């Protein structure tokens, strides 16, 4: 699976994040462990984290879903933790 993830990461970042967001509701049922791993990989990359935050926010506005809201909150928590470590 990590080979597949690395392959997918070779594509345009916004397209891959958008595709991930689109499949989250189904992925959490079929592969919950990957639903945790993939966001962590995204959050560890600064520009991907920003794109992820923006795309999740848009997805939540267009078709609200509790998972999107939870993921948005996790991004904010991660960013606040990074900020507190730097100060």
N, C-alpha and C positions, 0 to 999 in steps of 0.2 A: 504493500500500500504506500510506503514511503517513496518508492520509485515512481508511482503514479502521481503522488503529490508533487514531487520534484519536477516531473514532466509538465504538469499543469502550471506550475510556477514559472515555466519558461514562456508562457503566453502573456498577453497584455494584462497588467495587474488589475485594472478596473474591470475588465471583462471576467476574469477569474473570480474576483470578489463578488461581483454581481451575480454570477452563476451560483456561487456558494450560498449567497443570501437567499436566492430563489429556491434552493433545494433543502434549506435548513429544516423546515417542518417535516419533510419525509426522512431526511438523513438522521435526525434525532431518534427516529423510531428504528431504522434499520442499522445504523452504525453510531450509537451514542458516543463511543469513545473517540471517534473521528470528529464528531461535532464539538468535542472539547479540544482536541489537538489542533485542528485547522485554525480556529480563532487565535489560539496562543501563538502560532507561527505568524499570523498576520499582525498581532499586537506587538511582536518583537521587532517589527520592521517599521521604522518611523513613517515613511511615505505611504506604506500600505495601511498603516493604522489610521492615518488621516482619511484615505480613500474609503476605508471600511466604515469609519464613523459617518462620513457624508452619505454613502450609499445606504447604510442602515437607516439613517434618519429619513432619507427619501422613501425607502421601502416602507417604513412605518407610517409615513404620511399618506402614501398611496394605497396601501392595504395593511392596516394595523394588525399586528400579531404580537401576542405576549412574548414570544421568543425574541422578536426583534427588539422589543423594549428591554428585555433582560440583557441582551447582548450590548445594546447601547449603554446601559448602566455599567456593564463590565468594562467597556472601553473607558468610560469616565473614571472609574475606580483605578484602572491601570494607569491612566494619565496622571491622576492625582498622586498615586504612589511614586511614580517616576519623578514628579515634581518635588515631592517631599524629600526624596533621597538626594536630589540635586541641591537642595537648600539647607 
